[in-house]
Amino acid sequence: MNRTALNKNDTEFMPLLALRGLSVFPNMLLNFDVERAISTGALEAHRIK
């Protein structure tokens, strides 16, 4: 996406899962374990969409 083409009123929403001690960038493949109920719920809610 060309960032210079965005207006100040444009907003992009992206799902986010905080990963302690990890940096993940677009197009990276990463395996990680999710155990907290709130985190698994967030992943399930996004997967259903």
MIDOSE-1310 file (N, C-alpha, C; in nm, 2 decimals, decimal comma, always signed):
residues 49
mnrt	+0,08/-0,12/+0,00/+0,00/+0,00/+0,00/+0,09/+0,12/+0,00; +0,06/+0,22/-0,08/+0,13/+0,34/-0,09/+0,09/+0,43/+0,02; +0,17/+0,45/+0,12/+0,14/+0,53/+0,24/+0,12/+0,68/+0,20; +0,18/+0,73/+0,10/+0,16/+0,87/+0,07/+0,03/+0,90/+0,01
alnk	-0,04/+0,79/-0,04/-0,18/+0,81/-0,10/-0,29/+0,82/+0,00; -0,26/+0,78/+0,13/-0,36/+0,78/+0,23/-0,40/+0,92/+0,28; -0,52/+0,95/+0,29/-0,57/+1,08/+0,35/-0,56/+1,07/+0,50; -0,56/+1,18/+0,57/-0,55/+1,18/+0,72/-0,67/+1,11/+0,78
ndte	-0,79/+1,10/+0,71/-0,91/+1,04/+0,76/-0,91/+0,89/+0,73; -0,82/+0,84/+0,65/-0,82/+0,70/+0,62/-0,77/+0,62/+0,74; -0,83/+0,51/+0,78/-0,79/+0,43/+0,89/-0,78/+0,28/+0,84; -0,68/+0,22/+0,88/-0,66/+0,08/+0,84/-0,66/-0,01/+0,97
fmpl	-0,76/-0,10/+0,98/-0,77/-0,18/+1,10/-0,70/-0,32/+1,07; -0,62/-0,36/+1,16/-0,55/-0,49/+1,14/-0,55/-0,57/+1,27; -0,57/-0,70/+1,27/-0,57/-0,78/+1,39/-0,44/-0,77/+1,45; -0,43/-0,78/+1,59/-0,30/-0,77/+1,66/-0,30/-0,87/+1,77
lalr	-0,20/-0,94/+1,78/-0,17/-1,03/+1,90/-0,04/-1,00/+1,95; -0,03/-0,95/+2,07/+0,10/-0,91/+2,13/+0,18/-1,04/+2,16; +0,30/-1,04/+2,11/+0,39/-1,16/+2,13/+0,51/-1,11/+2,21; +0,53/-1,15/+2,33/+0,64/-1,11/+2,42/+0,77/-1,16/+2,36
glsv	+0,86/-1,06/+2,33/+1,00/-1,10/+2,29/+1,01/-1,14/+2,15; +0,91/-1,12/+2,07/+0,91/-1,16/+1,93/+0,88/-1,04/+1,84; +0,95/-1,03/+1,73/+0,91/-0,93/+1,63/+0,87/-1,00/+1,50; +0,75/-0,97/+1,45/+0,70/-1,04/+1,33/+0,67/-0,93/+1,23
fpnm	+0,71/-0,95/+1,11/+0,69/-0,86/+1,00/+0,60/-0,92/+0,90; +0,54/-0,84/+0,81/+0,45/-0,89/+0,71/+0,52/-1,00/+0,62; +0,45/-1,10/+0,58/+0,50/-1,21/+0,50/+0,59/-1,30/+0,57; +0,61/-1,29/+0,70/+0,69/-1,39/+0,78/+0,60/-1,50/+0,82
llnf	+0,66/-1,62/+0,83/+0,59/-1,74/+0,88/+0,65/-1,77/+1,02; +0,56/-1,78/+1,12/+0,61/-1,80/+1,25/+0,52/-1,89/+1,33; +0,57/-1,99/+1,39/+0,49/-2,08/+1,48/+0,51/-2,04/+1,62; +0,40/-2,03/+1,70/+0,40/-2,00/+1,84/+0,29/-2,06/+1,91
dver	+0,30/-2,08/+2,04/+0,20/-2,14/+2,12/+0,12/-2,03/+2,19; -0,02/-2,05/+2,19/-0,11/-1,96/+2,25/-0,18/-2,04/+2,36; -0,17/-1,99/+2,49/-0,24/-2,07/+2,59/-0,34/-1,99/+2,67; -0,32/-1,85/+2,68/-0,41/-1,77/+2,76/-0,55/-1,77/+2,69
aist	-0,65/-1,78/+2,77/-0,79/-1,79/+2,72/-0,83/-1,67/+2,64; -0,79/-1,55/+2,69/-0,82/-1,43/+2,61/-0,75/-1,43/+2,48; -0,63/-1,48/+2,47/-0,56/-1,48/+2,34/-0,62/-1,58/+2,25; -0,65/-1,70/+2,30/-0,71/-1,80/+2,21/-0,85/-1,76/+2,16
gale	-0,92/-1,69/+2,25/-1,05/-1,63/+2,21/-1,04/-1,53/+2,10; -0,93/-1,44/+2,11/-0,91/-1,34/+2,00/-0,87/-1,41/+1,87; -0,79/-1,51/+1,87/-0,75/-1,58/+1,75/-0,87/-1,65/+1,69; -0,96/-1,72/+1,77/-1,08/-1,78/+1,72/-1,17/-1,68/+1,66
ahri	-1,19/-1,57/+1,72/-1,28/-1,47/+1,67/-1,24/-1,42/+1,53; -1,11/-1,40/+1,52/-1,06/-1,35/+1,39/-1,06/-1,46/+1,28; -1,04/-1,59/+1,32/-1,04/-1,70/+1,23/-1,18/-1,72/+1,17; -1,28/-1,69/+1,25/-1,42/-1,71/+1,20/-1,46/-1,61/+1,10
k	-1,40/-1,49/+1,10/-1,44/-1,39/+1,00/-1,40/-1,42/+0,86
